[in-house]
Amino acid sequence: MPKNTVPRSRRASAPKTNTTTKPAAELPDWATKTPSECDYYLEMCRGGSDPQPCETVNMTRAEYLELKNRLAKMRGYKAAREVEHAA
């Protein structure tokens, strides 16, 4: 084995992604419906019987929709905007 090479068994593998997509009929409501005139934010809470927010990220509607579509893709759903164009 040449110097400065990492054996194949010790190389970092690429992150696994969901390569199958679920049909539009199986999409959950959150992936297809977004109420307007709302405040949009991402929030992380501490667990327990009385969860308290420990970090909040305010965002625009466009940012929220982008994150939501990315999450849908990560979970194997066709993103909502793709379904709209496919219909």
N, CA, C and O atoms as a printed pandas DataFrame, in Angstrom:
     atom_number atom_name residue_name chain_id  residue_number  x_coord  y_coord  z_coord
0              1         N          MET        A               1    0.852   -1.172    0.000
1              2        CA          MET        A               1    0.000    0.000    0.000
2              3         C          MET        A               1    0.902    1.242    0.000
3              4         O          MET        A               1    1.818    1.329    0.818
4              5         N          PRO        A               2    0.658    2.210   -0.911
5              6        CA          PRO        A               2    1.469    3.422   -0.949
6              7         C          PRO        A               2    1.315    4.217    0.341
7              8         O          PRO        A               2    0.299    4.116    1.030
8              9         N          LYS        A               3    2.334    5.007    0.658
9             10        CA          LYS        A               3    2.268    5.847    1.854
10            11         C          LYS        A               3    1.169    6.895    1.698
11            12         O          LYS        A               3    0.775    7.249    0.587
12            13         N          ASN        A               4    0.685    7.381    2.839
13            14        CA          ASN        A               4   -0.322    8.444    2.899
14            15         C          ASN        A               4   -1.659    8.074    2.261
15            16         O          ASN        A               4   -2.368    8.953    1.770
16            17         N          THR        A               5   -2.005    6.827    2.258
17            18        CA          THR        A               5   -3.328    6.429    1.795
18            19         C          THR        A               5   -4.068    5.781    2.945
19            20         O          THR        A               5   -3.468    5.150    3.814
20            21         N          VAL        A               6   -5.364    5.945    2.936
21            22        CA          VAL        A               6   -6.207    5.378    3.979
22            23         C          VAL        A               6   -6.837    4.110    3.426
23            24         O          VAL        A               6   -7.426    4.134    2.345
24            25         N          PRO        A               7   -6.721    2.994    4.157
25            26        CA          PRO        A               7   -7.347    1.762    3.677
26            27         C          PRO        A               7   -8.840    1.973    3.433
27            28         O          PRO        A               7   -9.492    2.723    4.159
28            29         N          ARG        A               8   -9.369    1.321    2.428
29            30        CA          ARG        A               8  -10.781    1.471    2.059
30            31         C          ARG        A               8  -11.698    1.245    3.255
31            32         O          ARG        A               8  -12.700    1.947    3.388
32            33         N          SER        A               9  -11.390    0.296    4.121
33            34        CA          SER        A               9  -12.237   -0.015    5.272
34            35         C          SER        A               9  -12.267    1.112    6.295
35            36         O          SER        A               9  -13.168    1.143    7.133
36            37         N          ARG        A              10  -11.311    2.041    6.254
37            38        CA          ARG        A              10  -11.257    3.122    7.246
38            39         C          ARG        A              10  -11.685    4.457    6.665
39            40         O          ARG        A              10  -11.680    5.459    7.379
40            41         N          ARG        A              11  -12.056    4.503    5.390
41            42        CA          ARG        A              11  -12.495    5.751    4.782
42            43         C          ARG        A              11  -13.891    6.108    5.257
43            44         O          ARG        A              11  -14.726    5.237    5.503
44            45         N          ALA        A              12  -14.125    7.401    5.380
45            46        CA          ALA        A              12  -15.455    7.865    5.764
46            47         C          ALA        A              12  -16.411    7.622    4.605
47            48         O          ALA        A              12  -16.082    7.895    3.450
48            49         N          SER        A              13  -17.573    7.117    4.913
49            50        CA          SER        A              13  -18.549    6.885    3.854
50            51         C          SER        A              13  -19.443    8.104    3.712
51            52         O          SER        A              13  -19.591    8.892    4.646
52            53         N          ALA        A              14  -20.033    8.252    2.547
53            54        CA          ALA        A              14  -20.944    9.369    2.293
54            55         C          ALA        A              14  -22.187    9.190    3.143
55            56         O          ALA        A              14  -22.601    8.060    3.402
56            57         N          PRO        A              15  -22.799   10.301    3.586
57            58        CA          PRO        A              15  -24.020   10.174    4.379
58            59         C          PRO        A              15  -25.111    9.486    3.564
59            60         O          PRO        A              15  -25.230    9.704    2.358
60            61         N          LYS        A              16  -25.893    8.665    4.225
61            62        CA          LYS        A              16  -26.960    7.954    3.541
62            63         C          LYS        A              16  -28.159    8.876    3.371
63            64         O          LYS        A              16  -28.542    9.594    4.294
64            65         N          THR        A              17  -28.735    8.848    2.200
65            66        CA          THR        A              17  -29.935    9.630    1.933
66            67         C          THR        A              17  -31.015    8.688    1.442
67            68         O          THR        A              17  -30.727    7.622    0.897
68            69         N          ASN        A              18  -32.246    9.085    1.638
69            70        CA          ASN        A              18  -33.372    8.288    1.207
70            71         C          ASN        A              18  -33.537    8.472   -0.295
71            72         O          ASN        A              18  -33.821    9.579   -0.753
72            73         N          THR        A              19  -33.361    7.399   -1.072
73            74        CA          THR        A              19  -33.422    7.506   -2.521
74            75         C          THR        A              19  -34.786    7.139   -3.074
75            76         O          THR        A              19  -35.021    7.306   -4.271
76            77         N          THR        A              20  -35.684    6.647   -2.248
77            78        CA          THR        A              20  -37.024    6.335   -2.726
78            79         C          THR        A              20  -37.951    7.496   -2.394
79            80         O          THR        A              20  -37.787    8.159   -1.369
80            81         N          THR        A              21  -38.904    7.734   -3.247
81            82        CA          THR        A              21  -39.874    8.785   -2.968
82            83         C          THR        A              21  -41.249    8.177   -2.828
83            84         O          THR        A              21  -41.583    7.192   -3.487
84            85         N          LYS        A              22  -42.036    8.772   -1.965
85            86        CA          LYS        A              22  -43.384    8.287   -1.723
86            87         C          LYS        A              22  -44.342    9.069   -2.624
87            88         O          LYS        A              22  -44.123   10.258   -2.859
88            89         N          PRO        A              23  -45.378    8.440   -3.124
89            90        CA          PRO        A              23  -46.315    9.130   -3.999
90            91         C          PRO        A              23  -46.999   10.294   -3.299
91            92         O          PRO        A              23  -47.082   10.335   -2.071
92            93         N          ALA        A              24  -47.489   11.240   -4.095
93            94        CA          ALA        A              24  -48.138   12.430   -3.556
94            95         C          ALA        A              24  -49.303   12.079   -2.637
95            96         O          ALA        A              24  -49.564   12.801   -1.674
96            97         N          ALA        A              25  -50.004   10.987   -2.916
97            98        CA          ALA        A              25  -51.148   10.594   -2.090
98            99         C          ALA        A              25  -50.730   10.284   -0.659
99           100         O          ALA        A              25  -51.555   10.368    0.252
100          101         N          GLU        A              26  -49.468    9.927   -0.441
101          102        CA          GLU        A              26  -48.997    9.573    0.893
102          103         C          GLU        A              26  -48.362   10.748    1.639
103          104         O          GLU        A              26  -47.873   10.575    2.755
104          105         N          LEU        A              27  -48.365   11.929    1.043
105          106        CA          LEU        A              27  -47.737   13.078    1.694
106          107         C          LEU        A              27  -48.519   13.515    2.919
107          108         O          LEU        A              27  -49.747   13.580    2.872
108          109         N          PRO        A              28  -47.837   13.815    4.011
109          110        CA          PRO        A              28  -48.532   14.350    5.189
110          111         C          PRO        A              28  -48.957   15.797    4.931
111          112         O          PRO        A              28  -48.403   16.467    4.059
112          113         N          ASP        A              29  -49.923   16.264    5.682
113          114        CA          ASP        A              29  -50.427   17.630    5.500
114          115         C          ASP        A              29  -49.324   18.681    5.593
115          116         O          ASP        A              29  -49.334   19.654    4.839
116          117         N          TRP        A              30  -48.369   18.495    6.515
117          118        CA          TRP        A              30  -47.338   19.523    6.687
118          119         C          TRP        A              30  -46.510   19.705    5.422
119          120         O          TRP        A              30  -45.934   20.774    5.214
120          121         N          ALA        A              31  -46.439   18.678    4.569
121          122        CA          ALA        A              31  -45.630   18.760    3.354
122          123         C          ALA        A              31  -46.368   19.423    2.205
123          124         O          ALA        A              31  -45.745   19.813    1.217
124          125         N          THR        A              32  -47.690   19.560    2.317
125          126        CA          THR        A              32  -48.466   20.111    1.205
126          127         C          THR        A              32  -49.221   21.384    1.536
127          128         O          THR        A              32  -49.654   22.099    0.633
128          129         N          LYS        A              33  -49.383   21.675    2.809
129          130        CA          LYS        A              33  -50.170   22.840    3.217
130          131         C          LYS        A              33  -49.337   23.737    4.115
131          132         O          LYS        A              33  -48.707   23.269    5.063
132          133         N          THR        A              34  -49.338   25.031    3.811
133          134        CA          THR        A              34  -48.647   26.004    4.645
134          135         C          THR        A              34  -49.557   27.213    4.821
135          136         O          THR        A              34  -49.784   27.960    3.869
136          137         N          PRO        A              35  -50.075   27.410    6.019
137          138        CA          PRO        A              35  -50.929   28.574    6.232
138          139         C          PRO        A              35  -50.160   29.871    5.971
139          140         O          PRO        A              35  -48.965   29.963    6.251
140          141         N          SER        A              36  -50.848   30.847    5.441
141          142        CA          SER        A              36  -50.207   32.148    5.226
142          143         C          SER        A              36  -50.462   33.040    6.435
143          144         O          SER        A              36  -51.188   32.673    7.359
144          145         N          GLU        A              37  -49.862   34.197    6.408
145          146        CA          GLU        A              37  -50.013   35.197    7.474
146          147         C          GLU        A              37  -49.672   34.623    8.855
147          148         O          GLU        A              37  -50.399   34.835    9.825
148          149         N          CYS        A              38  -48.579   33.912    8.920
149          150        CA          CYS        A              38  -48.100   33.343   10.179
150          151         C          CYS        A              38  -46.698   33.862   10.456
151          152         O          CYS        A              38  -46.051   34.437    9.581
152          153         N          ASP        A              39  -46.240   33.654   11.680
153          154        CA          ASP        A              39  -44.842   33.889   12.011
154          155         C          ASP        A              39  -44.117   32.571   11.774
155          156         O          ASP        A              39  -44.625   31.505   12.122
156          157         N          TYR        A              40  -42.932   32.644   11.183
157          158        CA          TYR        A              40  -42.185   31.438   10.872
158          159         C          TYR        A              40  -40.899   31.426   11.675
159          160         O          TYR        A              40  -40.144   32.398   11.680
160          161         N          TYR        A              41  -40.659   30.313   12.354
161          162        CA          TYR        A              41  -39.425   30.171   13.105
162          163         C          TYR        A              41  -39.125   28.700   13.341
163          164         O          TYR        A              41  -40.010   27.845   13.297
164          165         N          LEU        A              42  -37.871   28.437   13.588
165          166        CA          LEU        A              42  -37.391   27.104   13.929
166          167         C          LEU        A              42  -37.022   27.164   15.399
167          168         O          LEU        A              42  -36.294   28.063   15.821
168          169         N          GLU        A              43  -37.518   26.216   16.181
169          170        CA          GLU        A              43  -37.293   26.293   17.617
170          171         C          GLU        A              43  -36.822   24.953   18.152
171          172         O          GLU        A              43  -37.324   23.899   17.761
172          173         N          MET        A              44  -35.854   25.010   19.050
173          174        CA          MET        A              44  -35.355   23.819   19.733
174          175         C          MET        A              44  -35.726   23.970   21.207
175          176         O          MET        A              44  -35.547   25.038   21.791
176          177         N          CYS        A              45  -36.243   22.899   21.802
177          178        CA          CYS        A              45  -36.675   22.948   23.204
178          179         C          CYS        A              45  -35.974   21.880   24.021
179          180         O          CYS        A              45  -35.597   20.822   23.518
180          181         N          ARG        A              46  -35.813   22.191   25.289
181          182        CA          ARG        A              46  -35.324   21.190   26.233
182          183         C          ARG        A              46  -36.481   20.241   26.521
183          184         O          ARG        A              46  -37.634   20.668   26.583
184          185         N          GLY        A              47  -36.183   18.971   26.695
185          186        CA          GLY        A              47  -37.224   17.984   26.958
186          187         C          GLY        A              47  -37.730   18.053   28.381
187          188         O          GLY        A              47  -37.409   18.978   29.128
188          189         N          GLY        A              48  -38.498   17.095   28.735
189          190        CA          GLY        A              48  -39.043   17.024   30.087
190          191         C          GLY        A              48  -40.539   17.256   30.087
191          192         O          GLY        A              48  -41.162   17.368   29.031
192          193         N          SER        A              49  -41.112   17.329   31.283
193          194        CA          SER        A              49  -42.557   17.506   31.386
194          195         C          SER        A              49  -42.997   18.925   31.059
195          196         O          SER        A              49  -44.166   19.148   30.743
196          197         N          ASP        A              50  -42.078   19.896   31.129
197          198        CA          ASP        A              50  -42.400   21.293   30.816
198          199         C          ASP        A              50  -41.327   21.835   29.868
199          200         O          ASP        A              50  -40.449   22.583   30.297
200          201         N          PRO        A              51  -41.388   21.463   28.574
201          202        CA          PRO        A              51  -40.326   21.869   27.652
202          203         C          PRO        A              51  -40.226   23.385   27.515
203          204         O          PRO        A              51  -41.235   24.071   27.353
204          205         N          GLN        A              52  -39.019   23.892   27.580
205          206        CA          GLN        A              52  -38.757   25.319   27.459
206          207         C          GLN        A              52  -37.875   25.563   26.239
207          208         O          GLN        A              52  -36.882   24.863   26.044
208          209         N          PRO        A              53  -38.232   26.554   25.413
209          210        CA          PRO        A              53  -37.386   26.859   24.252
210          211         C          PRO        A              53  -35.989   27.285   24.699
211          212         O          PRO        A              53  -35.839   28.077   25.630
212          213         N          CYS        A              54  -34.972   26.752   24.028
213          214        CA          CYS        A              54  -33.615   27.156   24.362
214          215         C          CYS        A              54  -32.922   27.804   23.164
215          216         O          CYS        A              54  -31.832   28.359   23.304
216          217         N          GLU        A              55  -33.550   27.737   21.982
217          218        CA          GLU        A              55  -32.997   28.431   20.820
218          219         C          GLU        A              55  -34.121   28.642   19.815
219          220         O          GLU        A              55  -34.886   27.720   19.535
220          221         N          THR        A              56  -34.226   29.853   19.272
221          222        CA          THR        A              56  -35.240   30.182   18.281
222          223         C          THR        A              56  -34.583   30.905   17.123
223          224         O          THR        A              56  -33.779   31.816   17.324
224          225         N          VAL        A              57  -34.927   30.495   15.907
225          226        CA          VAL        A              57  -34.418   31.138   14.699
226          227         C          VAL        A              57  -35.618   31.678   13.939
227          228         O          VAL        A              57  -36.433   30.902   13.441
228          229         N          ASN        A              58  -35.739   32.991   13.844
229          230        CA          ASN        A              58  -36.810   33.604   13.063
230          231         C          ASN        A              58  -36.467   33.500   11.590
231          232         O          ASN        A              58  -35.295   33.560   11.219
232          233         N          MET        A              59  -37.486   33.344   10.741
233          234        CA          MET        A              59  -37.220   33.225    9.307
234          235         C          MET        A              59  -38.375   33.783    8.493
235          236         O          MET        A              59  -39.469   34.019    9.006
236          237         N          THR        A              60  -38.106   33.986    7.225
237          238        CA          THR        A              60  -39.139   34.442    6.309
238          239         C          THR        A              60  -39.966   33.243    5.854
239          240         O          THR        A              60  -39.579   32.093    6.059
240          241         N          ARG        A              61  -41.100   33.527    5.239
241          242        CA          ARG        A              61  -41.938   32.453    4.695
242          243         C          ARG        A              61  -41.154   31.664    3.639
243          244         O          ARG        A              61  -41.226   30.435    3.607
244          245         N          ALA        A              62  -40.411   32.359    2.780
245          246        CA          ALA        A              62  -39.631   31.687    1.730
246          247         C          ALA        A              62  -38.600   30.741    2.349
247          248         O          ALA        A              62  -38.416   29.626    1.862
248          249         N          GLU        A              63  -37.932   31.172    3.411
249          250        CA          GLU        A              63  -36.950   30.312    4.086
250          251         C          GLU        A              63  -37.644   29.097    4.698
251          252         O          GLU        A              63  -37.138   27.977    4.615
252          253         N          TYR        A              64  -38.804   29.325    5.312
253          254        CA          TYR        A              64  -39.564   28.232    5.921
254          255         C          TYR        A              64  -39.964   27.196    4.874
255          256         O          TYR        A              64  -39.806   25.996    5.095
256          257         N          LEU        A              65  -40.483   27.659    3.736
257          258        CA          LEU        A              65  -40.894   26.744    2.675
258          259         C          LEU        A              65  -39.709   25.951    2.131
259          260         O          LEU        A              65  -39.838   24.763    1.835
260          261         N          GLU        A              66  -38.565   26.600    2.000
261          262        CA          GLU        A              66  -37.365   25.920    1.523
262          263         C          GLU        A              66  -36.942   24.816    2.501
263          264         O          GLU        A              66  -36.628   23.701    2.083
264          265         N          LEU        A              67  -36.935   25.127    3.792
265          266        CA          LEU        A              67  -36.580   24.117    4.801
266          267         C          LEU        A              67  -37.581   22.967    4.819
267          268         O          LEU        A              67  -37.201   21.803    4.942
268          269         N          LYS        A              68  -38.851   23.301    4.696
269          270        CA          LYS        A              68  -39.892   22.282    4.713
270          271         C          LYS        A              68  -39.758   21.344    3.510
271          272         O          LYS        A              68  -39.919   20.131    3.646
272          273         N          ASN        A              69  -39.467   21.900    2.347
273          274        CA          ASN        A              69  -39.278   21.068    1.159
274          275         C          ASN        A              69  -38.036   20.199    1.289
275          276         O          ASN        A              69  -38.038   19.046    0.858
276          277         N          ARG        A              70  -36.983   20.735    1.874
277          278        CA          ARG        A              70  -35.754   19.958    2.081
278          279         C          ARG        A              70  -36.012   18.797    3.042
279          280         O          ARG        A              70  -35.537   17.683    2.818
280          281         N          LEU        A              71  -36.759   19.058    4.104
281          282        CA          LEU        A              71  -37.106   18.010    5.061
282          283         C          LEU        A              71  -37.955   16.924    4.400
283          284         O          LEU        A              71  -37.741   15.736    4.643
284          285         N          ALA        A              72  -38.902   17.320    3.579
285          286        CA          ALA        A              72  -39.733   16.349    2.869
286          287         C          ALA        A              72  -38.861   15.446    2.000
287          288         O          ALA        A              72  -39.061   14.232    1.969
288          289         N          LYS        A              73  -37.900   16.033    1.298
289          290        CA          LYS        A              73  -36.993   15.233    0.464
290          291         C          LYS        A              73  -36.163   14.283    1.316
291          292         O          LYS        A              73  -35.984   13.121    0.953
292          293         N          MET        A              74  -35.650   14.772    2.457
293          294        CA          MET        A              74  -34.848   13.923    3.338
294          295         C          MET        A              74  -35.649   12.726    3.839
295          296         O          MET        A              74  -35.091   11.653    4.068
296          297         N          ARG        A              75  -36.957   12.912    4.009
297          298        CA          ARG        A              75  -37.820   11.837    4.511
298          299         C          ARG        A              75  -38.394   10.969    3.402
299          300         O          ARG        A              75  -39.199   10.073    3.659
300          301         N          GLY        A              76  -37.980   11.234    2.168
301          302        CA          GLY        A              76  -38.406   10.390    1.072
302          303         C          GLY        A              76  -39.688   10.809    0.395
303          304         O          GLY        A              76  -40.227   10.054   -0.414
304          305         N          TYR        A              77  -40.196   11.994    0.701
305          306        CA          TYR        A              77  -41.389   12.502    0.039
306          307         C          TYR        A              77  -40.975   13.385   -1.127
307          308         O          TYR        A              77  -39.908   13.999   -1.102
308          309         N          LYS        A              78  -41.818   13.446   -2.140
309          310        CA          LYS        A              78  -41.604   14.455   -3.163
310          311         C          LYS        A              78  -41.918   15.781   -2.489
311          312         O          LYS        A              78  -42.925   15.902   -1.791
312          313         N          ALA        A              79  -41.075   16.761   -2.689
313          314        CA          ALA        A              79  -41.309   18.061   -2.064
314          315         C          ALA        A              79  -42.621   18.656   -2.578
315          316         O          ALA        A              79  -43.022   18.407   -3.715
316          317         N          ALA        A              80  -43.271   19.431   -1.743
317          318        CA          ALA        A              80  -44.573   19.990   -2.072
318          319         C          ALA        A              80  -44.551   20.755   -3.393
319          320         O          ALA        A              80  -45.480   20.614   -4.190
320          321         N          ARG        A              81  -43.529   21.552   -3.647
321          322        CA          ARG        A              81  -43.520   22.337   -4.878
322          323         C          ARG        A              81  -43.342   21.443   -6.099
323          324         O          ARG        A              81  -43.806   21.793   -7.184
324          325         N          GLU        A              82  -42.675   20.283   -5.947
325          326        CA          GLU        A              82  -42.551   19.344   -7.056
326          327         C          GLU        A              82  -43.901   18.709   -7.363
327          328         O          GLU        A              82  -44.233   18.495   -8.529
328          329         N          VAL        A              83  -44.678   18.407   -6.336
329          330        CA          VAL        A              83  -45.983   17.806   -6.518
330          331         C          VAL        A              83  -46.909   18.779   -7.221
331          332         O          VAL        A              83  -47.683   18.370   -8.086
332          333         N          GLU        A              84  -46.849   20.070   -6.867
333          334        CA          GLU        A              84  -47.697   21.075   -7.509
334          335         C          GLU        A              84  -47.444   21.122   -9.007
335          336         O          GLU        A              84  -48.389   21.214   -9.790
336          337         N          HIS        A              85  -46.163   21.060   -9.422
337          338        CA          HIS        A              85  -45.834   21.128  -10.835
338          339         C          HIS        A              85  -46.165   19.827  -11.560
339          340         O          HIS        A              85  -46.429   19.833  -12.763
340          341         N          ALA        A              86  -46.152   18.714  -10.832
341          342        CA          ALA        A              86  -46.409   17.412  -11.456
342          343         C          ALA        A              86  -47.900   17.197  -11.712
343          344         O          ALA        A              86  -48.280   16.426  -12.593
344          345         N          ALA        A              87  -48.726   17.872  -10.950
345          346        CA          ALA        A              87  -50.194   17.667  -11.052
346          347         C          ALA        A              87  -50.776   18.299  -12.299
347          348         O          ALA        A              87  -51.983   18.216  -12.526
